[in-house]
Amino acid sequence: MKKIESITPVHHYGGKLIIGDAAEIINKIKQSLGGDDPFIVPNSIEFINEIQNLKKLDTFKFFCMPHSGGAWHQLFYTIGEKNIQDGFFIDTASANFRIEPWLPKKFYTQSHSKELFENVKNSINNSKPVAEFDCPSKKILLCEARGEIAFYGEEGKISIDYKNKSTNDIIKELDQYCFEPKIKFSNFSSKTKDFTFDFYIGDVTSEKYEVYKIELQNKKLKDFANYYAKYYLDEKDLYKKNYLDKKQKNILNKWREEQLESLNLSHLIEKDSFNKGTADIEKYEYYTNDHGFVMGYYFKKKIK
């Protein structure tokens, strides 16, 4: 691993983001047609292979990422000897903070690449793999974990014939949508029409990978917050209180009162709670309290 390069944001509308062997994910979808969600544990609300909950080293063909609900993730490739891709990194922490594909100019700077590279490299050197990834198709697919790959053209949802098309033909179709589309797309919170953010399919150079949890090496709230504020959100003063205007407060107060009264919990209504203001640092504090300083997960090409 000599350098790291940003590839694309990936969006999902709900549930969790899944990343794995393209053929395996498509096969799971094909096998589940007309039945239960293929990526949720039966009779449960838990997703299969939730990467943050893995208890022992084992081999998997796909993983569900930690964040629940609609979100944006960022995919990176790493480049090694002879300028050949030798791994990939999915930033999962940013899914908790960003609300659109746009990123500030600082995200694309050498200083960001260097800082991220050092955190990935040092995390690998100071830890052991949490899992192994088997990718026999040598193609990775990132999309929402559900019974279909959800993405949209200008005319509405795009349908894939999972029932009648072979897995290889579906992979070729997704390749075309991803890299040589003949249609215009509709993307959430973006005017981009020339390509979709709702899934990504790409070639990798190995069938075997080790999966590492990547953490910010300087484990301090201020440093973690500064990284995401600087490179993902362009936030300046993290400790400044932000207040809602009168119209926004009235809308939220009315919504909250209706919700609590419908549950016979009107006694819990707290007057003027929206006047307290919030600072940007608070969301990073909530995240680190729950997840520590985890930035994401790196898939390192396994040496034979």
C-alpha positions in Angstrom: 0.0 0.0 0.0 1.6 3.2 -1.2 -1.3 5.6 -1.6 -5.0 6.0 -1.2 -7.5 7.4 -3.7 -11.2 8.4 -3.3 -13.4 6.5 -5.8 -17.0 7.5 -5.2 -19.7 8.2 -2.6 -22.3 5.5 -2.3 -25.9 6.3 -1.1 -28.6 4.1 0.3 -32.2 5.1 1.1 -32.6 3.0 4.2 -31.5 -0.2 6.0 -27.8 -0.7 5.8 -25.1 -0.5 3.2 -23.9 -3.9 2.0 -20.4 -4.5 0.5 -19.3 -7.8 -0.9 -18.7 -10.2 -3.8 -21.0 -9.0 -6.6 -22.0 -12.5 -7.7 -22.8 -13.6 -4.1 -25.0 -10.6 -3.4 -26.9 -11.0 -6.7 -27.3 -14.7 -6.1 -28.8 -14.0 -2.7 -31.3 -11.6 -4.3 -32.2 -14.1 -7.0 -32.8 -16.9 -4.4 -35.0 -14.7 -2.3 -37.4 -13.5 -5.0 -40.9 -13.4 -3.6 -39.7 -14.3 -0.1 -38.0 -12.8 2.9 -35.3 -10.1 2.7 -32.1 -12.0 2.0 -29.9 -9.8 4.2 -32.0 -9.8 7.4 -31.8 -12.5 10.0 -35.2 -14.4 9.9 -37.7 -13.3 12.6 -35.4 -10.5 13.5 -34.6 -6.9 12.7 -30.8 -7.6 12.6 -28.9 -7.7 9.4 -26.7 -10.7 8.4 -22.9 -10.3 8.8 -23.1 -6.9 10.6 -19.4 -6.0 10.5 -19.2 -4.2 13.8 -20.7 -7.2 15.7 -18.4 -10.0 14.4 -17.1 -12.0 17.4 -14.4 -14.2 15.9 -12.2 -14.4 12.8 -14.2 -16.0 10.0 -14.6 -15.8 6.3 -17.5 -14.0 4.6 -18.6 -13.1 1.1 -20.4 -9.9 2.1 -20.8 -7.6 5.1 -23.4 -5.1 6.3 -22.0 -1.8 7.5 -22.9 -0.3 10.9 -25.0 2.7 10.0 -28.8 2.2 9.9 -31.1 4.4 7.8 -30.5 6.4 4.7 -26.9 7.6 4.4 -23.8 8.4 2.3 -20.6 6.3 2.6 -17.3 7.0 0.8 -15.3 4.4 -1.0 -11.5 4.5 -1.5 -9.0 2.2 -3.2 -5.4 1.8 -2.2 -2.6 1.5 -4.7 0.5 -0.7 -4.1 3.5 -2.0 -6.0 3.5 -1.5 -9.8 0.6 0.9 -9.4 -1.8 -2.0 -8.8 -4.8 -1.8 -6.6 -4.1 -3.8 -3.4 -7.1 -3.0 -1.2 -10.1 -0.8 -0.5 -11.4 1.3 2.4 -15.0 2.2 3.2 -15.5 5.2 5.5 -18.4 4.3 7.7 -18.2 7.1 10.3 -19.0 9.9 7.8 -22.3 8.2 7.2 -23.4 9.5 10.5 -22.6 13.1 9.7 -23.0 14.0 6.0 -26.3 14.4 4.2 -25.3 14.9 0.6 -22.6 13.7 -1.9 -20.9 17.1 -2.0 -17.6 17.3 -0.3 -15.4 20.4 0.4 -12.2 21.1 -1.6 -10.1 20.0 1.3 -11.3 16.5 1.0 -9.5 16.2 -2.3 -6.1 17.6 -1.1 -2.8 15.7 -0.6 -2.9 16.6 3.1 -6.2 14.6 3.5 -4.9 11.6 1.5 -1.7 11.6 3.6 -3.7 11.8 6.9 -6.1 9.1 5.9 -3.3 6.9 4.6 -1.4 7.1 7.9 -4.5 6.2 9.9 -5.2 3.2 7.7 -1.5 2.0 7.7 -1.1 2.4 11.4 -4.4 0.8 12.2 -3.3 -2.3 10.2 0.1 -2.4 11.9 -1.4 -2.1 15.4 -4.3 -4.6 15.1 -5.4 -7.9 13.8 -8.0 -8.6 11.1 -11.7 -8.8 12.3 -12.6 -11.0 9.4 -11.6 -12.4 6.0 -13.4 -11.5 2.7 -13.8 -14.1 0.0 -14.5 -12.5 -3.4 -14.4 -15.3 -6.1 -15.9 -13.0 -8.8 -13.2 -10.4 -8.3 -15.9 -7.8 -8.4 -17.2 -5.9 -5.4 -20.8 -4.5 -5.2 -21.9 -1.8 -2.8 -25.7 -1.1 -2.5 -28.5 -1.0 0.0 -29.0 -4.4 1.7 -32.4 -5.4 0.4 -34.2 -7.8 -2.0 -33.2 -5.7 -5.0 -30.6 -3.1 -6.0 -32.5 0.1 -5.6 -31.5 2.9 -8.1 -33.5 5.4 -10.2 -33.6 6.9 -13.6 -35.4 10.1 -14.5 -38.6 8.1 -15.2 -38.5 6.2 -11.9 -37.1 3.0 -10.3 -34.9 0.9 -12.6 -35.9 -2.7 -12.7 -33.5 -5.6 -13.2 -34.8 -9.0 -14.3 -33.4 -11.1 -11.5 -35.7 -14.0 -12.4 -34.7 -14.6 -16.0 -31.2 -13.2 -16.3 -28.1 -15.0 -15.2 -25.9 -13.6 -12.5 -23.1 -12.9 -15.1 -25.6 -11.0 -17.3 -26.8 -8.9 -14.3 -23.2 -8.1 -13.5 -22.6 -6.9 -17.1 -25.8 -4.8 -16.9 -24.7 -3.2 -13.6 -21.3 -2.5 -15.1 -22.9 -0.7 -18.0 -25.2 1.4 -15.7 -22.1 2.2 -13.6 -19.6 3.1 -16.2 -21.2 3.5 -19.7 -24.9 4.3 -18.9 -27.3 5.1 -21.8 -29.8 6.8 -19.5 -30.0 9.7 -17.1 -30.3 9.0 -13.4 -32.2 10.5 -10.5 -30.0 10.9 -7.4 -31.0 11.7 -3.9 -30.0 15.3 -2.8 -28.0 15.7 -6.0 -28.5 17.2 -9.5 -26.1 14.7 -11.0 -27.8 12.8 -13.8 -24.9 11.2 -15.7 -24.2 8.4 -13.2 -25.9 6.9 -10.1 -24.7 7.1 -6.5 -27.1 4.4 -5.4 -24.8 1.5 -6.1 -21.2 0.8 -7.2 -19.7 -2.2 -8.8 -16.0 -2.5 -9.5 -13.1 -4.8 -10.2 -10.7 -5.9 -7.6 -7.3 -7.7 -8.0 -7.7 -10.6 -5.6 -10.2 -13.2 -4.4 -9.0 -13.1 -0.8 -8.8 -10.1 1.6 -8.2 -9.5 5.3 -10.6 -7.0 6.9 -9.3 -4.5 9.4 -11.2 -2.0 11.6 -9.6 1.4 11.0 -9.5 3.9 13.9 -8.2 7.4 14.2 -4.8 6.9 15.8 -4.9 10.0 17.9 -7.9 9.0 20.0 -9.1 12.4 21.1 -12.6 13.8 20.5 -11.2 17.1 19.2 -9.0 15.4 16.6 -11.8 13.0 15.5 -14.2 15.9 15.1 -11.7 18.1 13.3 -11.0 15.4 10.8 -14.6 15.0 9.7 -15.5 18.7 10.1 -12.6 19.7 7.9 -12.7 17.0 5.2 -16.4 16.1 5.0 -18.5 19.0 6.2 -16.4 22.2 6.0 -17.4 23.1 9.6 -15.5 25.9 11.2 -16.3 26.6 14.9 -17.3 23.3 16.4 -18.2 24.7 19.8 -20.5 27.6 18.6 -24.1 27.0 19.6 -26.5 26.9 16.7 -30.1 28.0 17.3 -33.3 27.4 15.3 -35.3 30.4 14.1 -38.8 31.0 15.5 -40.6 29.3 12.5 -38.4 26.2 12.8 -39.0 26.0 16.6 -42.8 26.3 16.2 -42.8 23.5 13.5 -40.8 21.2 15.7 -42.7 22.0 18.9 -46.0 21.3 17.2 -44.7 18.0 15.7 -43.4 16.9 19.1 -46.6 17.8 20.9 -48.7 15.8 18.4 -46.4 12.8 18.7 -46.4 12.7 22.5 -50.2 13.4 22.8 -50.9 10.5 20.4 -49.0 8.3 22.8 -50.7 9.8 25.9 -47.4 11.2 27.0 -48.3 14.9 26.9 -46.9 15.2 30.5 -43.4 14.8 29.0 -43.7 18.0 26.8 -40.8 20.3 27.8 -41.3 23.9 27.1 -38.6 25.8 25.1 -36.3 22.7 24.8 -35.5 23.8 21.2 -34.1 27.1 22.6 -31.1 25.5 24.1 -29.1 25.3 20.9 -26.7 22.7 19.7 -23.0 22.8 18.8 -21.5 20.8 16.0 -19.1 19.1 18.3 -22.0 17.3 20.0 -22.7 14.9 17.1 -19.1 13.8 17.1 -19.2 13.3 20.9 -22.4 11.1 20.5 -20.7 9.0 17.9 -17.4 8.4 19.8 -19.4 7.6 22.9 -21.1 4.8 21.0 -18.5 3.7 18.5 -15.2 4.9 19.8 -12.9 6.4 17.1 -13.8 3.9 14.3 -13.4 5.6 10.9 -14.3 2.5 8.8 -13.1 -0.8 7.4 -10.1 -1.6 5.2 -10.0 -4.7 3.0 -6.4 -5.7 2.5 -5.3 -8.0 -0.3 -4.2 -11.2 1.3 -0.7 -12.4 0.4 -0.6 -16.0 -0.5 
